[in-house]
Amino acid sequence: MTLPNDIQKINSDEYWRQMDKLFAEAEKKNLIESIKKTDTEKFYNFTAMMRITNTLKGLKILENK
């Protein structure tokens, strides 16, 4: 579904009902996919998230002057 350019469409209740429905369908799909994953796949995903988290914790932001 493409986003409308018309502000009145974005502010309509029907538009947001459709968005809620699409979001719920996507969440249901993600839940089913995650249930079907094997323990090994879940472990690899978890360790990848941990590596990213540890990398981000170690970052230092430098300010250019």
Number of C-alpha atoms within 10 A of each C-alpha: 6 4 8 10 8 8 8 9 13 13 10 10 10 11 15 13 11 12 13 12 12 13 12 12 12 12 12 12 11 12 11 11 10 12 10 10 10 9 10 9 12 13 11 11 12 12 12 12 12 12 12 11 11 11 10 10 9 8 8 7 6 6 5 4 3
